[in-house]
């Protein structure tokens, strides 16, 4: 028998390739359309009548935005109201001074707040920081109120006996700047 070569005609691309392409296109369209969350988009609305009264922040919002400038506010405020706030106190009296970089300031009613001077200790000097604080000195203090649970800042100049905070301290001033006013 003679062999006659038979040529198969290719039909083009197989049917399953077309099916795969169609499924891929459908999946992309579904992903694009289903991924949109039109419910979360704010719809334009007609403008409301403009009120002539100004919006005044509530006491808590306003207080949190402004630094504490009154020692009485700091001494009588709750932990939640003062922790994390900036402090800019002027002419406040230094109370007991266990260390120049860790001392008390005292209010009129005898209440007191602990202050830690946040600076690098000056080596080979009797003064821990850049200022020599003594009881009765009048001071200007700028810093932030911190929770005692955070502990003493690692790079503060405060040494030994006051390194853990004194007993009973719930919050303290992490002072960036302390200057004498007298």
Buried (B, 14 or more C-beta within 10 A) or exposed (E): EEEEEEEEEEEEEEEEEEEEEEEEEEEEEEEEEEEEEEEEEEEEEEEEEEEEEEEEEEEEEEBEEEBBEBBEBBBEBEEEBBBEBBBBBBEBBBBEBBBBBBBBBBBEEEEBBBBBBBBEBBEEEEBBBBBEBEEEBEBBBBBBBBBBEEEBBEEBBBBEEBEEBBEEBBBBBBBBBBEEEE
